[in-house]
Amino acid sequence: MSKPELNITLVIGPNCDMESLAMRLALEYFGARVHVHYIGRPNDLIDVLSGKDRAVDTDYLILNFHGDEGRFCMPELDPSIYEEGEPQGEFFEVKHVNQYARVKGLHIIASGCTLGAESLAKAFLENGSHSYMAPVDYIDGNANLMFVIKFFYEIINNKRGQKESFQIAKSIDQETNIYTRFMSE
């Protein structure tokens, strides 16, 4: 591959494998370099969000997770499996983002149900991200996939800016229309 159009870090939450594979293949076909991280435990996500295990040249961070009430759904482990200090339970939420995220200069897409909650967006923006995009309600998985593919198609293939690409991807149908975009000030 010659110089990539964009560098994308794709973070794959539990039970999001098929959608993530389709995203990855489309993004690579468009000319993006995609770094993939599978999340099996909270510390895996912390390592990506903190920058400890994330490509330094990342432009976009896609957090492809299931979401519930503005929280990332995580695999719930047996209490004996968690490492010392590791967040426990079935959700990774605002307080964890505030504690661990170091996302200066990144654009973030959280492609899971309800991850467009304002408090979650604010946490990412306060920890350095330039923008944060996510659905504000429960969204169909196919619509999520279509939003991400259309958004990056417009950015990479049609050389549109983020704002215009977001509007085009959001306008596909009623499902994709529940995506919202937050920007740093």
C-alpha positions as protocol buffer text, in pm:
chain_id: "A"
residue {
  index: 1
  type: MET
  ca { x: 0 y: 0 z: 0 }
}
residue {
  index: 2
  type: SER
  ca { x: 127 y: 345 z: -78 }
}
residue {
  index: 3
  type: LYS
  ca { x: 76 y: 618 z: 179 }
}
residue {
  index: 4
  type: PRO
  ca { x: -268 y: 559 z: 331 }
}
residue {
  index: 5
  type: GLU
  ca { x: -550 y: 808 z: 287 }
}
residue {
  index: 6
  type: LEU
  ca { x: -626 y: 791 z: 661 }
}
residue {
  index: 7
  type: ASN
  ca { x: -502 y: 597 z: 961 }
}
residue {
  index: 8
  type: ILE
  ca { x: -789 y: 441 z: 1152 }
}
residue {
  index: 9
  type: THR
  ca { x: -783 y: 246 z: 1474 }
}
residue {
  index: 10
  type: LEU
  ca { x: -1082 y: 10 z: 1488 }
}
residue {
  index: 11
  type: VAL
  ca { x: -1164 y: -111 z: 1838 }
}
residue {
  index: 12
  type: ILE
  ca { x: -1391 y: -415 z: 1837 }
}
residue {
  index: 13
  type: GLY
  ca { x: -1617 y: -478 z: 2134 }
}
residue {
  index: 14
  type: PRO
  ca { x: -1778 y: -808 z: 2230 }
}
residue {
  index: 15
  type: ASN
  ca { x: -2010 y: -959 z: 1970 }
}
residue {
  index: 16
  type: CYS
  ca { x: -1927 y: -695 z: 1707 }
}
residue {
  index: 17
  type: ASP
  ca { x: -1697 y: -909 z: 1491 }
}
residue {
  index: 18
  type: MET
  ca { x: -1895 y: -939 z: 1167 }
}
residue {
  index: 19
  type: GLU
  ca { x: -1986 y: -572 z: 1140 }
}
residue {
  index: 20
  type: SER
  ca { x: -1628 y: -476 z: 1225 }
}
residue {
  index: 21
  type: LEU
  ca { x: -1487 y: -707 z: 958 }
}
residue {
  index: 22
  type: ALA
  ca { x: -1714 y: -548 z: 697 }
}
residue {
  index: 23
  type: MET
  ca { x: -1604 y: -200 z: 814 }
}
residue {
  index: 24
  type: ARG
  ca { x: -1238 y: -293 z: 801 }
}
residue {
  index: 25
  type: LEU
  ca { x: -1257 y: -442 z: 453 }
}
residue {
  index: 26
  type: ALA
  ca { x: -1445 y: -141 z: 313 }
}
residue {
  index: 27
  type: LEU
  ca { x: -1211 y: 110 z: 478 }
}
residue {
  index: 28
  type: GLU
  ca { x: -901 y: -70 z: 352 }
}
residue {
  index: 29
  type: TYR
  ca { x: -1053 y: -91 z: 5 }
}
residue {
  index: 30
  type: PHE
  ca { x: -1101 y: 288 z: 15 }
}
residue {
  index: 31
  type: GLY
  ca { x: -731 y: 326 z: 95 }
}
residue {
  index: 32
  type: ALA
  ca { x: -725 y: 364 z: 473 }
}
residue {
  index: 33
  type: ARG
  ca { x: -476 y: 186 z: 696 }
}
residue {
  index: 34
  type: VAL
  ca { x: -677 y: 11 z: 969 }
}
residue {
  index: 35
  type: HIS
  ca { x: -523 y: -98 z: 1299 }
}
residue {
  index: 36
  type: VAL
  ca { x: -749 y: -351 z: 1474 }
}
residue {
  index: 37
  type: HIS
  ca { x: -788 y: -411 z: 1848 }
}
residue {
  index: 38
  type: TYR
  ca { x: -1017 y: -681 z: 1987 }
}
residue {
  index: 39
  type: ILE
  ca { x: -1142 y: -609 z: 2339 }
}
residue {
  index: 40
  type: GLY
  ca { x: -1160 y: -904 z: 2575 }
}
residue {
  index: 41
  type: ARG
  ca { x: -1134 y: -715 z: 2903 }
}
residue {
  index: 42
  type: PRO
  ca { x: -1154 y: -355 z: 3029 }
}
residue {
  index: 43
  type: ASN
  ca { x: -775 y: -312 z: 3037 }
}
residue {
  index: 44
  type: ASP
  ca { x: -763 y: -382 z: 2662 }
}
residue {
  index: 45
  type: LEU
  ca { x: -988 y: -81 z: 2604 }
}
residue {
  index: 46
  type: ILE
  ca { x: -797 y: 129 z: 2857 }
}
residue {
  index: 47
  type: ASP
  ca { x: -471 y: 57 z: 2673 }
}
residue {
  index: 48
  type: VAL
  ca { x: -618 y: 184 z: 2345 }
}
residue {
  index: 49
  type: LEU
  ca { x: -789 y: 489 z: 2497 }
}
residue {
  index: 50
  type: SER
  ca { x: -481 y: 588 z: 2697 }
}
residue {
  index: 51
  type: GLY
  ca { x: -257 y: 559 z: 2392 }
}
residue {
  index: 52
  type: LYS
  ca { x: -49 y: 280 z: 2546 }
}
residue {
  index: 53
  type: ASP
  ca { x: -160 y: 40 z: 2271 }
}
residue {
  index: 54
  type: ARG
  ca { x: -269 y: 264 z: 1984 }
}
residue {
  index: 55
  type: ALA
  ca { x: -91 y: 362 z: 1663 }
}
residue {
  index: 56
  type: VAL
  ca { x: 55 y: 711 z: 1709 }
}
residue {
  index: 57
  type: ASP
  ca { x: -53 y: 817 z: 1360 }
}
residue {
  index: 58
  type: THR
  ca { x: -424 y: 746 z: 1424 }
}
residue {
  index: 59
  type: ASP
  ca { x: -659 y: 1002 z: 1267 }
}
residue {
  index: 60
  type: TYR
  ca { x: -989 y: 834 z: 1350 }
}
residue {
  index: 61
  type: LEU
  ca { x: -1072 y: 604 z: 1639 }
}
residue {
  index: 62
  type: ILE
  ca { x: -1376 y: 384 z: 1574 }
}
residue {
  index: 63
  type: LEU
  ca { x: -1518 y: 228 z: 1890 }
}
residue {
  index: 64
  type: ASN
  ca { x: -1743 y: -44 z: 1750 }
}
residue {
  index: 65
  type: PHE
  ca { x: -1930 y: -166 z: 2058 }
}
residue {
  index: 66
  type: HIS
  ca { x: -2278 y: -240 z: 2169 }
}
residue {
  index: 67
  type: GLY
  ca { x: -2403 y: 41 z: 2388 }
}
residue {
  index: 68
  type: ASP
  ca { x: -2671 y: 81 z: 2651 }
}
residue {
  index: 69
  type: GLU
  ca { x: -2784 y: 408 z: 2808 }
}
residue {
  index: 70
  type: GLY
  ca { x: -2466 y: 592 z: 2708 }
}
residue {
  index: 71
  type: ARG
  ca { x: -2229 y: 317 z: 2825 }
}
residue {
  index: 72
  type: PHE
  ca { x: -2006 y: 76 z: 2637 }
}
residue {
  index: 73
  type: CYS
  ca { x: -2105 y: -289 z: 2690 }
}
residue {
  index: 74
  type: MET
  ca { x: -1808 y: -492 z: 2812 }
}
residue {
  index: 75
  type: PRO
  ca { x: -1752 y: -862 z: 2867 }
}
residue {
  index: 76
  type: GLU
  ca { x: -1830 y: -939 z: 3229 }
}
residue {
  index: 77
  type: LEU
  ca { x: -1552 y: -1154 z: 3370 }
}
residue {
  index: 78
  type: ASP
  ca { x: -1538 y: -1373 z: 3676 }
}
residue {
  index: 79
  type: PRO
  ca { x: -1417 y: -1154 z: 3967 }
}
residue {
  index: 80
  type: SER
  ca { x: -1102 y: -1367 z: 4000 }
}
residue {
  index: 81
  type: ILE
  ca { x: -1001 y: -1279 z: 3640 }
}
residue {
  index: 82
  type: TYR
  ca { x: -986 y: -900 z: 3676 }
}
residue {
  index: 83
  type: GLU
  ca { x: -645 y: -744 z: 3723 }
}
residue {
  index: 84
  type: GLU
  ca { x: -576 y: -516 z: 4018 }
}
residue {
  index: 85
  type: GLY
  ca { x: -742 y: -176 z: 3966 }
}
residue {
  index: 86
  type: GLU
  ca { x: -923 y: -288 z: 3650 }
}
residue {
  index: 87
  type: PRO
  ca { x: -1284 y: -162 z: 3621 }
}
residue {
  index: 88
  type: GLN
  ca { x: -1529 y: -445 z: 3683 }
}
residue {
  index: 89
  type: GLY
  ca { x: -1879 y: -503 z: 3555 }
}
residue {
  index: 90
  type: GLU
  ca { x: -2066 y: -507 z: 3230 }
}
residue {
  index: 91
  type: PHE
  ca { x: -2023 y: -138 z: 3139 }
}
residue {
  index: 92
  type: PHE
  ca { x: -1744 y: 108 z: 3062 }
}
residue {
  index: 93
  type: GLU
  ca { x: -1888 y: 452 z: 3125 }
}
residue {
  index: 94
  type: VAL
  ca { x: -1821 y: 825 z: 3151 }
}
residue {
  index: 95
  type: LYS
  ca { x: -1620 y: 800 z: 3474 }
}
residue {
  index: 96
  type: HIS
  ca { x: -1387 y: 549 z: 3307 }
}
residue {
  index: 97
  type: VAL
  ca { x: -1345 y: 765 z: 2998 }
}
residue {
  index: 98
  type: ASN
  ca { x: -1255 y: 1060 z: 3223 }
}
residue {
  index: 99
  type: GLN
  ca { x: -1009 y: 846 z: 3415 }
}
residue {
  index: 100
  type: TYR
  ca { x: -831 y: 674 z: 3126 }
}
residue {
  index: 101
  type: ALA
  ca { x: -886 y: 844 z: 2790 }
}
residue {
  index: 102
  type: ARG
  ca { x: -600 y: 1040 z: 2636 }
}
residue {
  index: 103
  type: VAL
  ca { x: -733 y: 1107 z: 2288 }
}
residue {
  index: 104
  type: LYS
  ca { x: -573 y: 1439 z: 2198 }
}
residue {
  index: 105
  type: GLY
  ca { x: -624 y: 1526 z: 1833 }
}
residue {
  index: 106
  type: LEU
  ca { x: -837 y: 1224 z: 1745 }
}
residue {
  index: 107
  type: HIS
  ca { x: -1174 y: 1210 z: 1576 }
}
residue {
  index: 108
  type: ILE
  ca { x: -1392 y: 945 z: 1739 }
}
residue {
  index: 109
  type: ILE
  ca { x: -1686 y: 746 z: 1608 }
}
residue {
  index: 110
  type: ALA
  ca { x: -1860 y: 535 z: 1872 }
}
residue {
  index: 111
  type: SER
  ca { x: -2085 y: 317 z: 1659 }
}
residue {
  index: 112
  type: GLY
  ca { x: -2309 y: 163 z: 1920 }
}
residue {
  index: 113
  type: CYS
  ca { x: -2658 y: 221 z: 2054 }
}
residue {
  index: 114
  type: THR
  ca { x: -2699 y: 533 z: 2270 }
}
residue {
  index: 115
  type: LEU
  ca { x: -2327 y: 613 z: 2269 }
}
residue {
  index: 116
  type: GLY
  ca { x: -2417 y: 962 z: 2147 }
}
residue {
  index: 117
  type: ALA
  ca { x: -2511 y: 1058 z: 2503 }
}
residue {
  index: 118
  type: GLU
  ca { x: -2396 y: 1415 z: 2565 }
}
residue {
  index: 119
  type: SER
  ca { x: -2213 y: 1323 z: 2887 }
}
residue {
  index: 120
  type: LEU
  ca { x: -2008 y: 1059 z: 2706 }
}
residue {
  index: 121
  type: ALA
  ca { x: -1929 y: 1294 z: 2417 }
}
residue {
  index: 122
  type: LYS
  ca { x: -1826 y: 1564 z: 2662 }
}
residue {
  index: 123
  type: ALA
  ca { x: -1589 y: 1324 z: 2839 }
}
residue {
  index: 124
  type: PHE
  ca { x: -1409 y: 1241 z: 2514 }
}
residue {
  index: 125
  type: LEU
  ca { x: -1393 y: 1606 z: 2408 }
}
residue {
  index: 126
  type: GLU
  ca { x: -1259 y: 1714 z: 2747 }
}
residue {
  index: 127
  type: ASN
  ca { x: -989 y: 1450 z: 2714 }
}
residue {
  index: 128
  type: GLY
  ca { x: -866 y: 1591 z: 2385 }
}
residue {
  index: 129
  type: SER
  ca { x: -1069 y: 1458 z: 2093 }
}
residue {
  index: 130
  type: HIS
  ca { x: -1149 y: 1702 z: 1811 }
}
residue {
  index: 131
  type: SER
  ca { x: -1485 y: 1543 z: 1737 }
}
residue {
  index: 132
  type: TYR
  ca { x: -1715 y: 1270 z: 1860 }
}
residue {
  index: 133
  type: MET
  ca { x: -1990 y: 1106 z: 1652 }
}
residue {
  index: 134
  type: ALA
  ca { x: -2237 y: 844 z: 1771 }
}
residue {
  index: 135
  type: PRO
  ca { x: -2606 y: 745 z: 1763 }
}
residue {
  index: 136
  type: VAL
  ca { x: -2820 y: 906 z: 2035 }
}
residue {
  index: 137
  type: ASP
  ca { x: -3069 y: 618 z: 2045 }
}
residue {
  index: 138
  type: TYR
  ca { x: -3088 y: 246 z: 1972 }
}
residue {
  index: 139
  type: ILE
  ca { x: -2981 y: 190 z: 1611 }
}
residue {
  index: 140
  type: ASP
  ca { x: -3002 y: -105 z: 1374 }
}
residue {
  index: 141
  type: GLY
  ca { x: -2661 y: -270 z: 1321 }
}
residue {
  index: 142
  type: ASN
  ca { x: -2692 y: -252 z: 942 }
}
residue {
  index: 143
  type: ALA
  ca { x: -2760 y: 122 z: 963 }
}
residue {
  index: 144
  type: ASN
  ca { x: -2454 y: 165 z: 1184 }
}
residue {
  index: 145
  type: LEU
  ca { x: -2238 y: -12 z: 928 }
}
residue {
  index: 146
  type: MET
  ca { x: -2383 y: 195 z: 643 }
}
residue {
  index: 147
  type: PHE
  ca { x: -2322 y: 521 z: 829 }
}
residue {
  index: 148
  type: VAL
  ca { x: -1954 y: 443 z: 887 }
}
residue {
  index: 149
  type: ILE
  ca { x: -1896 y: 322 z: 531 }
}
residue {
  index: 150
  type: LYS
  ca { x: -2074 y: 619 z: 374 }
}
residue {
  index: 151
  type: PHE
  ca { x: -1899 y: 867 z: 603 }
}
residue {
  index: 152
  type: PHE
  ca { x: -1552 y: 742 z: 510 }
}
residue {
  index: 153
  type: TYR
  ca { x: -1646 y: 701 z: 144 }
}
residue {
  index: 154
  type: GLU
  ca { x: -1725 y: 1072 z: 134 }
}
residue {
  index: 155
  type: ILE
  ca { x: -1407 y: 1167 z: 327 }
}
residue {
  index: 156
  type: ILE
  ca { x: -1170 y: 946 z: 126 }
}
residue {
  index: 157
  type: ASN
  ca { x: -1319 y: 905 z: -221 }
}
residue {
  index: 158
  type: ASN
  ca { x: -1500 y: 1236 z: -261 }
}
residue {
  index: 159
  type: LYS
  ca { x: -1251 y: 1445 z: -55 }
}
residue {
  index: 160
  type: ARG
  ca { x: -1530 y: 1608 z: 144 }
}
residue {
  index: 161
  type: GLY
  ca { x: -1480 y: 1761 z: 487 }
}
residue {
  index: 162
  type: GLN
  ca { x: -1599 y: 1594 z: 804 }
}
residue {
  index: 163
  type: LYS
  ca { x: -1906 y: 1815 z: 849 }
}
residue {
  index: 164
  type: GLU
  ca { x: -2037 y: 1752 z: 497 }
}
residue {
  index: 165
  type: SER
  ca { x: -1950 y: 1380 z: 508 }
}
residue {
  index: 166
  type: PHE
  ca { x: -2133 y: 1350 z: 839 }
}
residue {
  index: 167
  type: GLN
  ca { x: -2447 y: 1515 z: 697 }
}
residue {
  index: 168
  type: ILE
  ca { x: -2445 y: 1292 z: 390 }
}
residue {
  index: 169
  type: ALA
  ca { x: -2399 y: 972 z: 595 }
}
residue {
  index: 170
  type: LYS
  ca { x: -2659 y: 1079 z: 847 }
}
residue {
  index: 171
  type: SER
  ca { x: -2914 y: 1142 z: 572 }
}
residue {
  index: 172
  type: ILE
  ca { x: -2920 y: 784 z: 440 }
}
residue {
  index: 173
  type: ASP
  ca { x: -3241 y: 701 z: 629 }
}
residue {
  index: 174
  type: GLN
  ca { x: -3428 y: 739 z: 960 }
}
residue {
  index: 175
  type: GLU
  ca { x: -3190 y: 503 z: 1139 }
}
residue {
  index: 176
  type: THR
  ca { x: -2869 y: 679 z: 1038 }
}
residue {
  index: 177
  type: ASN
  ca { x: -3037 y: 1011 z: 1118 }
}
residue {
  index: 178
  type: ILE
  ca { x: -3001 y: 940 z: 1492 }
}
residue {
  index: 179
  type: TYR
  ca { x: -2625 y: 997 z: 1466 }
}
residue {
  index: 180
  type: THR
  ca { x: -2508 y: 1317 z: 1629 }
}
residue {
  index: 181
  type: ARG
  ca { x: -2178 y: 1503 z: 1608 }
}
residue {
  index: 182
  type: PHE
  ca { x: -2000 y: 1693 z: 1883 }
}
residue {
  index: 183
  type: MET
  ca { x: -1699 y: 1919 z: 1822 }
}
residue {
  index: 184
  type: SER
  ca { x: -1433 y: 2056 z: 2055 }
}
residue {
  index: 185
  type: GLU
  ca { x: -1443 y: 2430 z: 2104 }
}
